[in-house]
Amino acid sequence: MATGSGGASVTGQPVAIEDHGIIGDLRTVALVGHEGTIDWFCFPHFDSPSVFAALLDRERGGHWGIAPEPDGVMQRQFYWPETNVLVTRFYTPDGVGELVDFMPMSGRKGMKEEREILRRVRVVRGQMVFRMECFPAFNYARDTHETKLIHSGATFSSETLRLTLSSSVKLKKTERGVTASFTLHENQSAVFSLHPGARTSCEAVVHNHESSEDLFRETVEYWRHWLSGCQYTGRWRETVQRSALALKLMTFAPTGAIVAAPTCSLPESPGGTRNWDYRFCWLRDAAFTVYAFLRIGFKQEAAAFMRWVEARCAEYDDGPLPLMFGIDGERVPEEQELLHLSGYGGARPVRIGNAAADQLQLDIYGELMDSVYLSNKYAAPISYDFWRHLRRLVDWVCDNWALPDEGIWEVRGGRRQFVYSKLMCWVAVDRAIRLADKRSFPADRARWHKVRDTIFEDIMDKGWNPERGAFVQYYGGHALDAANLLMPLVFFLSPVDPRMLQTLDVMRKPPSQGGLASDGLVFRYDVEATLDGIAGSEGTFNLCSFWLVEAMTRASVARPDLLEEARLIFERMLGYANHVGLYAEQTGMSGEALGNFPQALTHLALISSAYNLDRTLGRRD
C-alpha cells in the first residue's frame, strides 16, 4: 500500500478529505478512506492523541488499510441504510469484495463497555487477494511503540497507550506494525478488530463471521432505533437523516458535549496556514446543534447538552464563560505546533489545542441563551438553580456588550466592534426576558429591557452602512459578513425589513461586484477586505450557504421569486456533499472539501434550512 499527499492510499494517489466516511461509538471516531484505509483515529476520546494520522502525514502519521492487492480496483463506499455502519465495496476482474467498518454499539442501549473497531472483509463473488497493513503511530507520531505477535493477533505498546489487533489471519511483524496477505473465495470472510489494552492472547476475543455478524446486526439495530426518533418527514428526508446521524457521531455521550468536528488541522486553504484543532466543544456550535436536534425531534440530545451547560455555568460564577471547553468540561489545551508532521497536502503548521479558547467572543451568550430558551420550550423546563447561573451571565452581558471582541470567526488581527457579536448580545438579553416571563423567574426586567433596546438602536445606527446599502462586518467598516444573515433567523429584524432585503441583495452578488456569493455558495467574508490576522485565502463557507438559503426562504413572503431560487441554491449545495453525504467546513475553488471534516455547523445548518424551506414550500403547494 503506497501512500499519497493526503491520507494513505493503495494507488499512490492522495486520499482527499472528501474521500472519507466516518464511523464512531459516541466517544471517538475513525475516518475511513474510500479505498479502505483508516487514516484518522484518536483514542480513547475525540481529543485524545492520534493513533492513525496519515491525513496529516502520509509517511509518519500511521494508518490501517485493508484492500485488494491487484491494480485496476474500483471502489464504491456507502453507509448501510439508516446507520453509521460504513461499507466499502471493491470491484476487480477477479471478483467483488466488501469491507464493512463499524464501532460496535449495544442494540438499543448505546455504548458498549468493550470498545473496538471491527473490520470485516468478505468476497461476494469470485476470489480476491487482500493485503492488510496496521501501522499505528502513537501520540501524533511522537511516541515509539513495540509490536509483539501473539496467538491470533498482535499488540502495539507505547509509553502512553497499548492496543491489540485480533484476527484469525496470520500476521507478519514489520518495523512499523503488522501486515497480512490472504486470499478469500466466494462467501469467505476475514475479521480484524482493534481493542484497547495489550493481551497475551486473542483466543477469547478473535471474531469469526458469526460473532462479527451478531455485532453488526446489534449495531445496525442501535442506529436504526435512534434514527426512528427523527420527526422530519419532508423533502430531502434521507439527506436530513444523514446529517442527523453525523451530528450524533460528534456527541460525546459520557458528558453530553458536542465537538465542532472530530479532526484537527485539515486546512481551510490548500497548502496554507489556516489549520486549527476543532475537537472541542464550542458553546456556539453545540448550541446551534441543539437547535437542529430539537427541530427534528431529538430531545434527549438537547437535554444532555443542557445538563452539560448547566454544569459549566455553575463552575464559572465570576467573569465570562470560556467560549470552548474540552469534552470533559475542562480547559482546552494550549495550542501547539507539531513541526514533525508535514500536514495535509503540505499545509503547515499542524496544530493541536486551540489558542482561540482565550479570546473574547461575545456572541456565544446569544447562541447559548437561544438554545436554553428553545430547550425549555420544547424539551424540558430548566431548574431555578440553572436560571440563577444564567441570570448572572445575562447581567454580565448587560455590563459588557459594548466591548470589542474577536467575533464569531475568531480573527487574530485584533478586537473590533463586530455587528454579529452585538446582534447575539441582543439575542442573549431578549431570550432571557422571554424565558423569565414564560417561567415567572425573578430578574432585573427593567434593566434588561433597557439594555436590549439600547443594543438594538446601536446596531441599527452603527452597523448599517448607507453607502453599501447593507449591514457590515463591524462598526465603521465596509466589508460584508455572512453572519449577519442570521438577523431575521433570530427575529432581530423582519425578513422583509427593507434594510434586510437590501443586505440580502448585496450579499447575493458575486465577489467581483462586492458581494459574497459564487453561484449560490457563500464566502463568510472577503479575506482581502478583512484584517483577520491570518495569511492565505479560503473557500466558500458551507454554513453560510445554508444560512443564505434560510434567509431567502423567510424573505420570500414578500419576494416570492426568492423561494424558488432558495430551493435551487439548497439543492445545488447538496451536490457538494461527498459520496456519503458529509460536508467539511468549506468548499474550495475546485469543489474540493476544505477544513475539518465532517463539521457540525454545516450539518446543523443543512437541517435547519431543509426544515424551513420544506415547510415554506409546503404552504405554497
Long-range contacts (C-beta under 8 A, 24 or more apart in sequence): 1-37, 1-63, 1-65, 1-67, 1-131, 1-133, 3-54, 3-58, 3-59, 3-63, 4-58, 5-58, 5-344, 5-345, 5-346, 6-39, 6-55, 6-58, 6-344, 6-345, 7-31, 7-33, 7-37, 7-39, 7-40, 7-54, 7-55, 7-58, 7-63, 8-33, 8-37, 8-39, 8-54, 8-58, 8-63, 8-65, 9-33, 9-35, 9-37, 9-58, 10-35, 10-36, 10-37, 10-65, 10-67, 10-73, 11-35, 11-71, 14-58, 14-345, 15-39, 15-54, 15-55, 16-592, 16-593, 17-55, 17-266, 17-344, 17-584, 17-592, 17-593, 17-594, 17-597, 18-578, 18-579, 18-582, 18-584, 18-592, 18-593, 18-597, 19-578, 19-579, 20-578, 20-582, 20-597, 21-77, 21-79, 21-86, 21-88, 21-101, 21-580, 21-582, 22-84, 22-86, 22-246, 22-249, 22-262, 22-582, 22-598, 23-84, 23-85, 23-86, 23-101, 23-102, 23-103, 23-117, 23-249, 24-84, 24-103, 24-249, 24-262, 25-103, 25-104, 25-105, 25-111, 25-112, 25-115, 26-105, 26-110, 26-111, 26-248, 26-249, 26-251, 26-252, 26-253, 27-111, 27-115, 27-252, 27-253, 27-254, 28-262, 29-249, 29-250, 29-262, 30-101, 30-103, 30-117, 31-55, 31-262, 31-263, 31-597, 32-77, 32-86, 32-88, 32-101, 34-75, 34-77, 34-88, 34-579, 35-65, 35-67, 35-73, 35-75, 35-88, 36-65, 36-66, 36-67, 36-75, 36-88, 36-90, 36-99, 37-63, 37-64, 37-65, 37-66, 37-67, 38-63, 38-64, 38-65, 38-101, 38-117, 39-63, 40-262, 40-263, 41-117, 42-262, 42-279, 43-161, 43-163, 43-196, 44-115, 44-196, 45-252, 45-327, 45-328, 46-250, 46-252, 46-259, 46-262, 46-279, 46-327, 47-259, 47-279, 47-280, 47-326, 47-327, 47-333, 49-138, 49-139, 49-140, 49-142, 49-160, 49-161, 50-137, 50-138, 50-139, 50-140, 50-141, 51-136, 51-137, 51-138, 51-161, 51-163, 52-136, 52-137, 53-137, 53-140, 53-141, 53-341, 55-263, 55-266, 55-344, 56-140, 56-264, 56-265, 56-338, 56-341, 56-342, 56-343, 56-344, 56-350, 57-141, 57-340, 57-341, 57-342, 57-343, 57-350, 58-342, 59-342, 60-137, 60-141, 60-340, 60-341, 60-342, 61-137, 61-141, 61-341, 62-135, 62-136, 62-137, 62-138, 62-141, 62-176, 63-133, 63-135, 64-119, 64-133, 64-134, 64-135, 64-136, 64-194, 65-131, 65-132, 65-133, 66-99, 66-119, 66-121, 66-130, 66-131, 66-132, 66-192, 67-99, 67-130, 67-131, 68-92, 68-97, 68-128, 68-129, 68-130, 68-131, 69-129, 69-130, 69-131, 69-181, 70-94, 70-129, 77-579, 77-580, 78-579, 78-580, 79-242, 79-245, 79-580, 79-581, 80-220, 82-223, 82-224, 82-227, 82-241, 82-245, 83-219, 83-220, 83-223, 83-224, 83-227, 83-245, 84-223, 84-245, 84-248, 84-249, 85-216, 85-219, 85-220, 85-223, 86-580, 90-128, 92-126, 92-128, 94-126, 94-127, 94-128, 95-123, 95-124, 95-125, 95-126, 95-127, 95-128, 95-186, 96-123, 96-124, 96-125, 96-126, 97-121, 97-122, 97-123, 97-124, 97-128, 97-130, 97-184, 98-122, 98-123, 98-124, 100-216, 102-215, 102-216, 102-219, 103-219, 104-215, 104-218, 104-219, 105-218, 105-219, 105-222, 105-223, 106-218, 106-222, 107-218, 107-221, 107-222, 107-225, 108-221, 108-222, 108-225, 109-222, 110-222, 110-253, 111-253, 114-195, 115-195, 115-196, 116-193, 116-194, 116-195, 117-193, 117-194, 118-191, 118-192, 118-193, 118-207, 118-212, 118-215, 118-216, 119-191, 119-192, 119-193, 120-189, 120-190, 120-191, 120-192, 120-207, 120-209, 120-212, 120-216, 121-184, 121-189, 121-190, 121-191, 121-192, 122-184, 122-187, 122-188, 122-189, 122-190, 122-209, 123-184, 123-185, 123-186, 123-187, 123-188, 123-189, 124-186, 124-187, 125-186, 126-185, 126-186, 127-183, 127-184, 127-185, 127-186, 128-183, 128-184, 129-181, 129-182, 129-183, 130-181, 130-182, 130-183, 130-184, 130-190, 131-179, 131-180, 131-181, 132-167, 132-169, 132-178, 132-179, 132-180, 132-181, 132-182, 132-192, 133-177, 133-178, 133-179, 134-165, 134-177, 134-178, 134-179, 134-192, 134-194, 135-174, 135-176, 135-177, 136-163, 136-177, 137-176, 140-338, 140-341, 140-350, 140-352, 141-340, 141-341, 142-338, 142-340, 147-173, 147-174, 147-177, 147-178, 148-173, 148-198, 149-173, 149-178, 150-199, 150-200, 150-201, 150-202, 151-201, 151-202, 151-203, 152-201, 152-202, 152-203, 152-206, 153-199, 153-201, 153-202, 153-206, 154-178, 155-198, 155-199, 156-198, 157-198, 161-196, 162-196, 162-197, 162-198, 163-194, 163-195, 163-196, 163-197, 163-198, 164-194, 164-195, 164-196, 164-197, 164-198, 164-199, 164-202, 164-205, 165-192, 165-193, 165-194, 165-195, 166-192, 166-193, 166-195, 166-199, 166-202, 166-205, 166-206, 166-207, 167-191, 167-192, 167-193, 167-202, 167-206, 168-206, 168-208, 229-297, 229-298, 229-300, 230-296, 230-297, 230-298, 231-296, 231-297, 232-295, 232-296, 232-297, 232-607, 232-610, 232-611, 234-610, 234-611, 234-614, 234-615, 234-618, 235-610, 235-613, 235-614, 235-617, 236-574, 236-610, 236-614, 238-581, 239-574, 239-577, 239-581, 239-606, 239-610, 240-296, 240-606, 240-607, 240-610, 240-611, 242-580, 242-581, 242-582, 243-292, 243-581, 243-603, 243-604, 243-606, 243-607, 244-292, 244-293, 244-296, 244-298, 244-603, 244-607, 246-581, 246-582, 246-598, 246-600, 246-603, 247-289, 247-292, 247-293, 247-600, 247-603, 247-604, 247-607, 248-298, 248-301, 250-289, 250-598, 250-600, 251-301, 251-304, 252-281, 252-327, 253-304, 254-328, 255-308, 255-327, 255-328, 255-329, 256-301, 256-304, 256-305, 256-306, 256-307, 256-308, 257-281, 257-286, 257-305, 257-308, 257-325, 257-327, 257-328, 257-329, 258-285, 258-286, 258-289, 258-290, 258-305, 258-600, 259-327, 259-600, 260-285, 260-324, 260-596, 260-599, 260-600, 260-601, 261-585, 261-595, 261-596, 261-597, 261-598, 261-599, 261-600, 262-596, 262-598, 263-596, 263-597, 264-350, 264-351, 264-352, 264-596, 265-343, 265-344, 265-347, 265-349, 265-350, 265-351, 265-352, 265-596, 266-344, 266-347, 266-584, 266-594, 266-595, 266-596, 266-597, 267-343, 267-344, 267-345, 267-347, 267-594, 267-595, 268-536, 268-538, 268-539, 268-585, 268-586, 268-594, 268-595, 269-347, 269-536, 269-537, 269-538, 269-539, 269-594, 270-345, 270-347, 270-588, 270-592, 270-594, 271-345, 271-346, 271-347, 272-347, 272-535, 272-536, 272-537, 272-538, 273-347, 273-348, 273-349, 273-534, 273-535, 273-536, 274-534, 274-536, 274-538, 275-343, 275-344, 275-347, 275-348, 275-349, 275-350, 275-351, 276-351, 276-354, 276-356, 276-596, 277-335, 277-351, 277-352, 277-353, 277-354, 278-354, 278-596, 278-599, 279-327, 280-324, 280-325, 280-326, 280-327, 280-332, 280-354, 280-357, 281-308, 281-324, 281-325, 281-326, 281-327, 282-323, 282-324, 282-364, 283-309, 283-321, 283-323, 283-324, 283-325, 283-364, 283-367, 283-368, 284-323, 284-361, 284-363, 284-364, 284-367, 284-368, 284-408, 285-600, 285-601, 286-371, 286-600, 287-364, 287-367, 287-368, 287-370, 287-371, 288-367, 288-371, 288-600, 288-601, 288-604, 288-605, 289-600, 289-604, 290-371, 290-374, 290-375, 291-370, 291-371, 291-374, 291-604, 291-608, 292-603, 292-604, 292-605, 292-607, 292-608, 294-374, 294-375, 294-378, 294-379, 295-607, 295-608, 295-611, 296-607, 296-611, 299-378, 299-379, 299-380, 302-371, 302-374, 302-375, 302-378, 302-379, 303-375, 303-379, 303-380, 305-371, 306-371, 306-372, 306-375, 306-379, 306-380, 306-382, 306-386, 309-368, 309-371, 309-372, 310-382, 310-383, 310-385, 310-386, 310-389, 313-386, 313-389, 313-390, 313-393, 314-385, 314-389, 317-389, 317-392, 319-396, 320-360, 320-396, 320-400, 321-364, 321-365, 321-368, 321-393, 322-357, 323-356, 323-357, 323-359, 323-361, 323-364, 324-354, 324-356, 324-357, 331-357, 332-357, 356-406, 356-410, 356-412, 359-405, 359-406, 359-410, 360-403, 360-405, 360-406, 360-415, 361-405, 361-406, 361-407, 361-408, 361-410, 361-421, 362-397, 362-400, 362-401, 362-403, 362-405, 362-421, 362-422, 362-424, 362-425, 363-405, 363-407, 363-408, 363-418, 363-420, 363-421, 363-423, 363-424, 363-425, 364-424, 365-393, 365-394, 365-397, 365-424, 365-425, 365-428, 366-423, 366-424, 366-425, 366-426, 366-427, 366-428, 366-431, 366-490, 367-424, 367-427, 368-393, 368-428, 369-393, 369-394, 369-427, 369-428, 369-431, 369-432, 369-435, 370-427, 370-431, 370-490, 372-431, 372-435, 373-431, 373-434, 373-435, 376-435, 376-438, 376-439, 377-438, 381-439, 382-435, 382-439, 384-441, 387-435, 387-436, 387-439, 387-441, 390-432, 390-435, 391-432, 391-441, 391-442, 391-443, 393-428, 394-428, 394-429, 394-432, 394-443, 394-448, 395-444, 397-425, 397-428, 397-429, 397-451, 398-429, 398-447, 398-448, 398-451, 401-425, 401-429, 401-451, 401-455, 402-458, 407-474, 408-483, 409-483, 409-524, 409-525, 409-532, 411-530, 411-531, 411-532, 411-533, 411-534, 412-532, 412-533, 412-534, 413-530, 413-531, 413-532, 413-533, 413-534, 414-531, 414-533, 416-473, 416-474, 416-475, 416-477, 417-462, 417-474, 417-475, 417-476, 418-473, 418-474, 418-481, 419-459, 419-463, 419-471, 419-472, 419-473, 419-474, 419-475, 419-481, 419-483, 419-484, 420-473, 420-481, 420-483, 420-484, 420-486, 422-455, 422-458, 422-459, 422-463, 423-459, 423-463, 423-484, 423-486, 423-487, 423-490, 423-492, 424-490, 425-455, 426-452, 426-455, 426-456, 426-459, 426-492, 427-490, 427-492, 429-455, 430-491, 456-492, 459-492, 460-499, 464-499, 468-506, 468-514, 469-502, 469-503, 469-505, 469-506, 470-502, 470-503, 470-506, 470-507, 471-499, 471-503, 473-525, 473-530, 478-529, 479-525, 479-526, 479-529, 479-530, 480-506, 480-507, 480-514, 480-515, 480-516, 480-525, 480-526, 481-524, 481-525, 482-507, 482-516, 482-522, 482-523, 482-524, 482-525, 482-541, 482-544, 482-547, 482-548, 483-524, 483-544, 483-547, 485-544, 485-547, 485-548, 485-550, 485-551, 486-547, 486-551, 488-551, 488-554, 488-555, 489-547, 489-550, 489-551, 489-554, 495-551, 495-554, 495-555, 495-557, 495-558, 496-555, 496-557, 496-558, 496-559, 500-551, 500-555, 501-555, 501-558, 501-559, 504-551, 504-552, 504-555, 504-562, 507-548, 508-548, 516-544, 517-548, 519-572, 520-545, 520-548, 520-568, 520-569, 520-572, 520-573, 521-545, 521-572, 521-573, 521-576, 521-587, 522-547, 522-548, 538-586, 538-594, 539-586, 539-587, 539-588, 539-589, 539-592, 539-594, 539-595, 540-586, 540-587, 541-585, 541-586, 542-573, 542-576, 542-583, 542-584, 542-585, 542-586, 542-587, 542-599, 542-602, 542-605, 543-585, 543-599, 543-601, 543-602, 543-605, 545-569, 545-573, 546-570, 546-573, 546-602, 546-605, 546-606, 546-608, 546-609, 547-605, 547-609, 549-573, 549-609, 549-613, 550-605, 550-608, 550-609, 550-612, 550-613, 553-609, 553-612, 553-613, 553-616, 554-612, 554-616, 556-616, 563-616, 563-617, 563-620, 566-613, 567-613, 567-617, 570-609, 570-610, 570-613, 573-606
